[in-house]
């Protein structure tokens, strides 16, 4: 049994306002070729297919083309991430071929995608991103008691709902059980391109929450850096196939191949990665203008970010750097000795809508913002995000 695990495509994403459609096309071509070469039994995409709830028309066409080519080869399982509109992605449900399986509603995960293979049956239980408030209502206990208001609590409730279906899948004989989830699991290392984490929209779920689920592999999506999670059950983020920030310049983007060897009721998972194509490597450069202009090892097709460390920003620096690096995307200035960390924290705070509102309230009221006020702002913001995802 062989599974191709990928996630976080973010079709429609840009990098410093540069369109990444060409990069996505190269990856999707690679994915189709990889699925054919490896003869996988299924391709699993663990959420965030699109970058936003209202994807560009070109991104919709790109997805439709990729799905048509992949389903000619194998089964494809898609889940909705926190950047997708579950309702809009769910429009495809009911219109899909027998090889395309969408899971956009929390309880739909209890319907396994069961794929017969020469080595046993591959059972995939695919959870979409669980919006806390919606999932609490979905998984209310008998009597109306709601799970606690946290991602850990709603994930635990969802996995409890899956338990009977997983037990039935195990009872069918040799095979493998895979759980797909789009979540922030403790032990995972985020990168600066996960915008929703920076604004406090997602809290961590302990890896141990998945231990009782009796899975052979947990296919995670949400974090963009490829990584394994230390847990009793094999658990991995496939990561995004493209670098979406210069903080990922040194990451090796890849797709994950998982092979299962069934022995009775359990299956051993062997994980390996296949590097994704890189049309435009990222170069995050730092130095004086003279040092940057003297660099000779940066490819002409690299997308470049520079930070000038001259005591005074040199006149004409941008044009000089643009002549040197044709795909220059950003120029910063941090004089030698400036604390870089404080600059980074400040930039993140400015990008955080909650921090902006906090600063505004403090300015208008001329008083320290209280925890109760912050809770109202946070709840309102998360409700707006949920409304956008469902619109």
N, C-alpha and C positions, 0 to 999 in steps of 0.2 A: 504494500500500500504506500502510495507516494503522494504528498501534498505540497503544493507551491503556496507559500504564505507571503503575502505582501499587504501593505496598508498605506494610509496617509498619502494618497496621490495628490490631493488638493488641486484637481484640474481647475484652471482659471487663475491660479496664483501668479503673482508677479514678484520680482526681486528688484527693489529700488526702482519700481515702475517699469521694469523691463519684462516684456511678455515672455512667458516660459512655455508657450504652446509647442515650439519646436523641440524643447527638451523633453516634454511629456510625450510627444510623438515618438522620439527615439527610444524612450523607455518602454512604451507600449509595444512597439515593434519587437524590442528585445524580449519582452515578456511572452509574446505570442511564440517567438522562436524557441524560447526556453521551455515553454509548456510542451511544444512539439518534440524537441530534442530529448527531454527528460521523460516523456510519455507519462505525465502526471495524471493521477486519478481525479484531481480537483485543484482549482485555483481558488484560494480564499483571500478575500480583501477585507481586512478588519477595520472598516470605517474610514470616514473622511475621503470619500471618492471625489467630491467637489470641495472647493475652497470656501464656498459660501452658499447660503440658502437659495440665492437666485443666481445660478451659474450662467456664464455667457453662452450664447447659442453655439459658438464654436466648441465649447467644452462639452456640451450635450452631444453634439455630433461626434466628437472625439471618443467619448465613452461608448456611444452606440456602435461605432465602427469596431472598437476594441472588443466589445462583448460579442459581436457577431463573429469575429475571427476566433476568439477563444472558445466559444461554444461549438464551433465546428470541430474543435479538438477534444474538449473535455467538459466536465462540469465546472461551473463558476458559482461561488457563493459570495454575496455582497451583504455587508451590514451598513447601517447608517451611523455615521460618526457625529460628533457635536457640531461640526461645520456644515454637515448636510442638513437639508430639510427632510426629515423622515417622511413627511406627507408627500413632498414632491418626488423623492426617490421611490416612494411606495406606489406611485402611479404605474410603475412597471410591473408591480405584482398583479398576477392574473393575466398579464399579457406576455409572460415569459415562456420560453421554450422549456422542454423538460430537462434541459441542461443548465438553465439559469435560475438561481434560487436567491430571493431577496428576503432579508429579515430586517424590517424597519420598525416593528412594534415589539415592546418588551416581551409579551407573552408568546410571540411567534417563535421565540427561541426554543420553546418546548417541543416544537415540531422539528425533529432532526432531519437533516439532509443525509440520507443513508445511501451510500454508493457501493454496490457490489464490486469487488475486485478479485483478482486471482489469489490474493493472500488473505482474504476475509472481507468484512464489510467495514467501510469507513463511515463512522457516524459523526456528523458535524453539528454541534449545537451553537448557533451564532447569535450572540447578544448584541443588539445595537447599543449606542450610547444611552445611558440611563439618566435622563434629566431627573434630578432629585424629586422635585415636587410632583411631577407627573407619575414617576415610578412609585412614590409612596402611596398614591391613590390606587395605582394598578395592583400593588402587592399588599393591600390592606388585609390584615388578619381577620378571621371570623369575629364578628362583633364590631368591626369597624376600626380596630386599633391599627394605627399607622406605624410603619417602621420609623426609626429616628431620622431626623433630617440630615443625612450625610450620605455620601457616595458609598461608604463602607456598608451602611445598613441596607441600602436598597440593593447593592450587589449581593449581599448575603441572602436577602429575601428572594432575589431572582434565582440564585443558585439552588436554594431550597425548593423552588418551584420546578427546577429542572431535574431534581433527584429521581423522581419516579420514572421519567422518560429515559434517563441514563441507565437506570436499573433494568428497564425493559430492553434497551439496546444491548446491555451486557448479557442478558439472558438468551439472546439469539445465537450466541456461540462466539467463535473467534472473530476478532475485529479490533478496531481502535476507536477510541472516543476522543474527540477534539472539541474544546470549548474556545470560541472566539469572543473576545471582549474588547471594547473600546473604552479604556479607563486609565487612570494614573495610579499605577501600582507602586507601593513603597519599594525602594531599592532602585527604581528606574532613575536615570539621569536625564533631565530635560535639557533642551537647547533653547536659545533665545527666539527661535522661530515659532514656538508654541504660544501664540498670543493669548489664548484663553487662560493658560496657567498663570501668566504674568498678572492678569487682572483678577486673580482669585476665584475664577469660575469653577475650578475643579479641585477637590481635595483628595488626598491619597487614600488608597485602599490597601491594607496589609496583604501581602502575598499569601499569608496563611488562610485567608478567606476562601481561597480556591482549593485548599487541600481536601476538604470534605466532599468535593464535587466528583471525585473518582474519575478524573480525566487522565488520558495518556499524554496530552500536550495542550497547553493553553497558548493560543495564537493572539497576541496582543497588538492593538493599535492605539495611537494617540501621541506617543513620544516619537520624535523624529530621528533620534539617534539609535542605530541598530544595537541591540544589547540583549543578553540573557538576564533573567531575574533569578536570583538565588532563592529556591523554594523546593519543597519536596516533590512537586510536580514539574516536569520540564516546562519552562515558561519563557517566552521570548517576544520582544518587540522587533518586528522586521525593519522598522524605521521607514522614513520617507525615501522614495527612490531618487529624489533630487534634493540637493542642498538648497534650503529656502532662506538661509542667512549666512553671513560670513563667519559666524561662530561655528558653522558646520564645515568649514573649508577643509579641515583635516580628516573628516569622517569618510569612511569608505562605504558608499551607498550600495545596497545589495538587495537581492530577493533571497528568501529562505526556503530551502528544500528540506522537507521532513519525511523520512522513510520509517515506516512502522513494520516491525517483524512480530507477528502475532504468535503467542504461545499460550493457548488456553484462553482464559478470560481477560488477560492483560496483554498489552503490546508495548514493546520497547521502542522508543523514539530516537532516531539518529538524525542530528541536525547538521546541515552544512549550508554555506552561503555561496551565491554566485554574484559577482560584482556587476553593478548596473553600469550602463554606458554613461560617459561624462562628455557631453558636447563642449561645455565651457567650464574648465576647472576654476575654482575661486582662489584668489590670492589676497590675503589680508596683510598688507605691508605697512611697516612702521619705520620711520627714520627721518633724517633731514632731507630737504629737497635734493641736495647734492647726492646723498646716499641713494635715494630712490631712483634718481635719474641714471645712476651708475649701475643699477641692477641689470644683469644680462640673462638671468635664468627664468624669467617669467614669460610663458608662451604668449604669442600675439593673440590667441583666441581665448585667453583667460579673462574672466570678469574680475575687476580689480577694485579693492577698497584701500585707500591710503590714509595714514595718519601722520601728519607732519609734526616733527618734534623741534623744529627751529624755534629759537627764543621769540622771534617775531615772524608772523606769517609772511613768507616772501612774496613780493608783488609778482603777478603773472604766474603763480604756482599752478593754478588749475589748468591753464592752457598748456604749460610745459609738461605736466603729468599726462594730460589727454593726448598730446603728441607722442609721448613715450608709450602709453598704455591705451590702445584704441578703444577697449571696452571698459574704460574707467567709469565706475558707478557712484563713487562717494569719495569725498576728500574731507578729512577732519584735521583739527589742529590742537595738539596737546603739547605745549612746550615742555622740554626736558625737565623732569622733576615734578610735574603735575601728577597728582594721585589719580591714576586711571580708574581705579575702582569707584571713587566718588563720582566721576563723570558718568560711568556706566549706570550706577544706581539712579542718578538724576535722570538719565535718559529713559530708563524703564519707568520711573515714577511719572514722567511726563506722558508716557504712552499708556498709562493705566487710568482708565476713566474714573475709577473709584478714588484714586489719589487726586485727580483733578478736582472732583466734586468736594473732597475733603478740604483741599486748599481753599476752594471758593467759599465754602461754608465758614471756615475759620476767618476768612477775610471780611465777609459780609457781616457776620455776627460779632466779630472782634472777641471771640471766645473759643476755648478749646472744644473741638468736636467730641461729643460723648459716644460711648460704645453703642448706646441705643440709637443715636442718629445714624451711625455707620451701618448698623444692622438694617435700618429702614432703606438706606441707599443701596446696600448690597442686595437685599431681597428684591427691590424694584428693578435693579439692573439685571439680575438673573431671570426675573420674570420676562423682561423685554427680550433677552436672548432666547428664552424658550419660545416666546411668541413668534420670533423671527424664524426659528428652526421649523416651526409647525405651519408657517404661512405658505 
